[in-house]
Amino acid sequence: MNPRTNIVIVEGGLPAIKRYKKLMMARIDWTEHAPNRETAKGHQGMLEENEPEPEDLSANTSDLVWEGELRSRNFKIWVGQREASNDAAARNWLGKEASCKE
């Protein structure tokens, strides 16, 4: 996770990756706001005074950067999600993980 962008790395079998790709590229509307908990419970109404305005999500997209097969796994010790404060930190972390050999 990065302030400007997020990266999702998927490794797996062909059928699972095909379903995940369809989910990320076609089924999820990245510009839609998720309902808050009160709306989900059925308490629909006006925004309260202390609630902030919803942020503009019209520029959100999901782009496929690379797809293909590799001879071996590149991320052998992957642990959940990581946060990087800037682009250089993200590149550095991805470079270390991809080159890590166990």
N, C-alpha and C positions, 0 to 999 in steps of 0.2 A: 504494500500500500504506500502511496506517495501522495502528496498534496495535489499534484496535477493529474495523476493517472494511476490506475491499478492494473496489475498484470496477473492473469490467471494462467498457470502452467498445468497442463493435463497430460498424464501418461496413463496408458491403459490399453485394453484390447480394442479392436476395430469397432464392434457393435456399441460398446459403451461410449467411445469417443464420438461416434456418429450421433448418438442420442444427445450427448452433452453439447455438441456443436450446434445442433438444431435448437436446443433450449436457449443457449446464449445468443445465437444470431437471429432467431426468428420468433420464439415464443415469448421472451421477456421484452416488455416495453420499457426501455431504459429512460424514457422521458416522463413516465407516469409516477406520481407520488404514491408511496405506500400508505395505506390507511393507518391512522393512529389507533391506539388501543380502544379509545372510546367509540370511534366510528365502527370498529370491528365488533364491538359489543352491542351496537344498535343505538347508541346515544348520538345521533347525528344532530348537528346544530351549528351555530355560528362560531367563529373563532373567539376564544375568550380574550380579554384585554391583555393578559400577560403572555399569550402565545405569540411567538414570532411568525411573520409571514413565511409561507413555504418558499424555499429557494427555487430559482429557475432551473429546471432540468432539461430544457429544450436542446441544449448542446450535447447531451450525453449520447454516446454511441458505444457499440461493441464491434471492434474490428479484429479480424483474424490476421495476425502478423506472420505466422509461419505454421505450416502443417506438413508433416512427413514422417518417415520412419528413420529410426536410428538403430545402429547395431547394438548399442548398450544403453542402459539407463544413465542419464546425465546428472540427475539429482538423487543420489543414493541416500542421503541423510536428511531428507526434506522434513521440516517440522512445522506444520500448520501455516499460519500467516506471519509475515514479517512487515515491519514498518520502516520506511526510509525517509529521512527528513528532506532529502533533495535528490536530484537525478544522479549525481555522482555517487552517492552512498548506495543507491539501488543498483547501479552498474557494478560497483565494487562487490556488493554482496552476491549478486547473480554470478559474477565471474569466479568468486571463491567457491560457491556451491557447485557450479558446473565443472570446475576443475578438481574437485575433491574426489579422491579415489579411496575406496575401502577394500 
